[in-house]
Amino acid sequence: MNRLINILFRYGLSALFILVVLSNIVGCKKDNLDLYQEVANEFSNYLSSNIGNATAMKLGDSAVNNRTLAPAGLPVLLESVASGDIQVQGKIDLSLLSIYDSLQHTKSPTFPVDAFRLANDGKITVESGLSESTDTLKVELNNATHLKHNEIYLIPIKLKILSGNSKLKSSYMFVKMKVLITPSLVRFGVFKFENGFQDNKPRGYYFLNGNQSITRINGKDNGNEKYMFSARINHPLDIESQAKIRVNTSDTLQTWFEKVKREKYIRIPESAIKILKPTVKFAIGETDSRDSFQVHIDFQQIKPSTQTQVAIIELENITDKSMVEPENDLGSMYAFITINIQDFQTENIAYPLQTVQGNKMDRSLWKAQAEVNDNNRDFPATNLFDGKISTIWKAAGYTPQDLTIDFGKTETLKGFVFTPSYLSSYDIYYNFAKVEAYSSNDGKTWKKEGVFIAGDVNYQSNADRPDRKNLKFINQVTAKYIKFTIIESSFGTPYISEIEGIN
């Protein structure tokens, strides 16, 4: 003691502080040893092989749809039969994990204190006359944000009596819960047809593909430049969520698409693609987006080509972790906008179509020449000049098809009037949508007058009210021969009932 006093006098309060700290450490070690021994003595009273089950959905960095399928839990035990109702409360105590692991020689996965909760705030009653609760103290999943998929978690619980005169058989309970975490995934999926988009499954792959044929006439495009398509998530969520798109510029993805479609494509310039609406929303409890993504394509930046051109749009969540994660399953996170542009100059032929004013030409000297085979032998080109709408000329096959007319003499023409076929209800689709017109004085040397954009035949027209198409020359044409090269027909093979010349 004298030695201790001498030390205190020599070193003062510093020595006193060290002694107090050492005393506390020894006290803490003793408390820990006492807790360890207490848990060890009561350890076997609350051990069960039953494992609870819970699930959750991952949304970005968070977990939603936290569901407890089978709660983990055990009944509360008393040392003896209760003389009155005993109310007990349990609380999750993470400090008990290390003691459990030491006793069992295991390494339990750690978890945040808010990951699990006790039902009914952990309160349970052991009824009078019983030594065991009729219900179990239930552990439920609360927030799986920081938990791992397919992991079994040990939840340590410390019990205490809130009211009543009795003693617990053990104050420590250990239960297990298995947690399965499924990612919330989004894919493109049209729930209403917009701009011709469809979900495609060639060779087993799933992706969204919208194809549009654009007709550029005299530098102006007739296509719809705005494309809309929706999205779908794999499971309804408890909260509102969103998905987002961006332009994909990967050559690797284009190569993959070409392999699947077995066709070569030209990439649409990125500068021609503008995302007008990059996100869609999923309402609580719904899997289909109520709104649509919107993408604008500037056709004027696209050069005509014999090859189909493609823009690739992909789902993404890299820049915003609150977005639903794309489903990267065989292409389902991609939308392919494929465009075919045909460029036509109508030149000396009026467009839009205008009525040709003038006199009908005498067709008595007209002669027509076109390919003949077994398909059209009964529908000769002479039917074009017989004045009957019920007789027609059928081309020998698919476009392009040539039809040459010899007027028998040199004529000055303002244009022509074409009458489509109405032999059957489907004949309007065997039309002459686009026709190149050439003039000649000798039948050998030809001058291109331009392209006649006749378009589709009105589906409400018929033989009594035919949808006649007027080809009007801007500048009158003087020629002995006219050649029509039909380059497009809806069903491939053109039919024409009558052709009349106007001068």
Helices and strands as residue ranges (DSSP letters): H 2-11, H 13-42, G 43-46, E 51-59, E 62-70, E 72-77, E 86-92, H 96-104, E 116-118, G 119-122, E 123-126, E 132-141, E 151-163, E 172-183, E 185-188, E 198-200, G 202-204, E 207-217, E 220-221, E 226-229, E 231-233, E 241-248, H 251-261, E 265-267, G 270-272, E 273-277, E 279-282, E 293-297, G 299-301, E 308-316, E 325-326, E 334-344, E 367-370, G 381-385, E 393-394, E 401-419, G 427-429, E 434-440, E 447-453, E 469-488, E 495-496, E 498-502
